[in-house]
């Protein structure tokens, strides 16, 4: 979507610059550093986790613990367009599972995966905090609520046309 891809060398140099500003700061700089690293790479692969841990004087286990705790962080690459289905209690009770299955069918990948061309990925989360709009999906930062599976093809088409 008009985003210029960086080379691996450029990404590494950018991460090194971020890490240089937080050298030895430990836990207090971890969240910010991880957010910046994910902004560079799109996700947080193990080599990036190791570099962050080393720069902040933390263990890789400490870094991984934060990454795996917060749903904002990703251990796997995401597509340019990310479909996220809320599976929290209110959304689940109102049919979110059917929405997830319809999106998987339409995009052609399962939750947690990305299409081969890297354009689309699907994820599920536990709550987006919009329970009054249940069931809810997010497409990147756009929120869609009170959905039925029949409404999804038009929403998906909107994002495919934007490509």
C-alpha positions, 0 to 999 in steps of 0.5 A: 500500500505505497509502503517502501520496503527496506533492505535487511541491511537498512532494517538492521541499521535502523534497529541498531540506531534505536538500540544505541539510544537505549543501551543498558536501560533494561526493563524501562526501555523494553516496551518502547524498544520492542514497538520500534523494532516491530515498526521496522521489521513488521514482527519480532523474529528471534534474531531481533529479540536477541539484539534487543536483549543484549542491548538492554542487558536483559535475557532473551527469556525476559524479552520473549515474555513481554512479546508473548504477553502483549497481543500487540507484538507479533512473532510472525510476519503479518500481511499488509492488510490484517484482518483481526477477529475478536473472540472475546466472550461478547463477540464469541457469543454473538457469532465471531467464530462464523466471521473468522471462518468466513474470512479464512475462506475468503482470504485463503489462509488460516488464522495466524497465517499470511498469504504467500504474496504477503498482502493479507493475514488473519488473526484472532484476539481475545478482546478489542474493548468494543463489546457493545458492537459485538461481534467485531473485526478490525481491518488494520485500524478500521473497526467493524461491528455488529457484523454477520458473515453475509456482510464480510464479502463487501468489506473484504472486497473494499480492501482488495480493491485498494490494492 
